[in-house]
Amino acid sequence: MSQANTVTVSLLDKEYKLSCPPGEEQSLIDAANHLDNKMREISGSGKLLGLERIAVMAALNLSYENMNGSKSQSSSNDEVAAMIDKIDAVLAKNS
């Protein structure tokens, strides 16, 4: 069995040590950087918020973006499937 590696990430200038499966280190670092950017956007909005609230707001924003992206992807997949069906029907008529 592979041993987990430890990766150090920084969120709002605070360091966290996280375990990560081998080979996934860069993905974890990229995700942490994305989260840090979201947290900085919220922190820089001018409202005084605690670290916990900033983290929760960032998590909600990222979750919302992810869900909307998934819905868009699903909608696009449905459109492509419908186009393929139409093309198949036209090709079947012309055969």
Secondary structure in CASP SS format (residue, H / E / C, confidence):
PFRMAT SS
TARGET T0000
AUTHOR 0000-0000-0000
METHOD secondary structure of the structure
MODEL  1
M C 1.00
S C 1.00
Q C 1.00
A C 1.00
N E 1.00
T E 1.00
V E 1.00
T E 1.00
V E 1.00
S E 1.00
L E 1.00
L C 1.00
D C 1.00
K E 1.00
E E 1.00
Y E 1.00
K E 1.00
L E 1.00
S E 1.00
C E 1.00
P C 1.00
P C 1.00
G C 1.00
E C 1.00
E H 1.00
Q H 1.00
S H 1.00
L H 1.00
I H 1.00
D H 1.00
A H 1.00
A H 1.00
N H 1.00
H H 1.00
L H 1.00
D H 1.00
N H 1.00
K H 1.00
M H 1.00
R H 1.00
E H 1.00
I H 1.00
S H 1.00
G C 1.00
S C 1.00
G C 1.00
K C 1.00
L C 1.00
L C 1.00
G C 1.00
L H 1.00
E H 1.00
R H 1.00
I H 1.00
A H 1.00
V H 1.00
M H 1.00
A H 1.00
A H 1.00
L H 1.00
N H 1.00
L H 1.00
S H 1.00
Y H 1.00
E H 1.00
N H 1.00
M H 1.00
N H 1.00
G H 1.00
S H 1.00
K H 1.00
S H 1.00
Q H 1.00
S H 1.00
S H 1.00
S H 1.00
N H 1.00
D H 1.00
E H 1.00
V H 1.00
A H 1.00
A H 1.00
M H 1.00
I H 1.00
D H 1.00
K H 1.00
I H 1.00
D H 1.00
A H 1.00
V H 1.00
L H 1.00
A H 1.00
K H 1.00
N H 1.00
S C 1.00
END
